Amino acid sequence: MKTVPVKGMSCNHCVASVTKALAAVPGVASVSVSLEKGLATFEEKTPVDSELIRQAIIQIGFEPGQVA
């Protein structure tokens, strides 16, 4: 599992938006987003470029941290 901090989430709608955006990235198998922790966790089916994850978050208006 990999994680990425997500700044700017304030409600469950934000969580749903981030979940949907990350699930749409090719190679992502499953996504879990915690509003309380400000953290998205995801599993990969195939290796995923960290920059694709970051760009998916930026495109919906949030600020991603480093993918770990």
C-alpha positions in Angstrom: 0.0 0.0 0.0 1.1 3.5 -0.7 -0.1 6.8 0.9 -0.3 10.4 0.0 -1.2 13.3 2.2 -4.1 15.4 0.8 -4.5 19.0 2.0 -7.8 20.9 1.6 -10.4 18.2 2.3 -13.1 19.5 4.6 -16.1 17.1 4.2 -17.2 13.7 3.0 -17.8 15.1 -0.5 -14.1 15.9 -0.6 -13.3 12.3 0.4 -15.5 11.0 -2.3 -13.9 13.2 -4.9 -10.4 12.2 -4.0 -11.4 8.5 -3.9 -13.0 8.7 -7.4 -10.1 10.6 -8.8 -7.5 8.1 -7.5 -9.6 5.1 -8.5 -9.6 6.4 -12.1 -5.8 6.4 -12.3 -4.6 3.4 -14.4 -3.1 0.7 -12.2 -4.8 1.7 -9.0 -6.6 -1.3 -7.4 -8.3 0.2 -4.4 -8.4 3.5 -2.5 -9.2 4.5 1.0 -9.3 8.2 2.1 -9.3 9.5 5.6 -10.7 13.0 6.2 -9.5 13.0 9.8 -5.9 12.1 8.9 -5.9 14.0 5.6 -4.4 10.9 4.0 -5.2 8.8 0.9 -4.1 5.1 0.8 -4.1 3.1 -2.3 -3.1 -0.3 -3.6 -1.6 -0.9 -7.1 -2.5 -3.6 -9.6 0.5 -2.5 -11.6 3.2 0.1 -10.8 1.8 3.6 -10.8 3.9 6.7 -11.4 3.6 8.9 -8.3 3.2 12.0 -10.5 0.0 10.6 -11.9 -1.4 10.3 -8.4 -0.3 13.8 -7.6 -1.8 15.2 -10.8 -5.1 13.5 -10.2 -5.4 15.2 -6.8 -4.3 18.6 -8.1 -6.9 18.4 -11.0 -9.8 18.2 -8.5 -8.5 21.2 -6.5 -6.6 19.7 -3.6 -2.9 19.8 -2.6 -1.1 16.5 -2.5 2.0 15.7 -0.5 4.7 13.2 -1.4 3.6 9.7 -2.3 5.1 7.2 0.0 
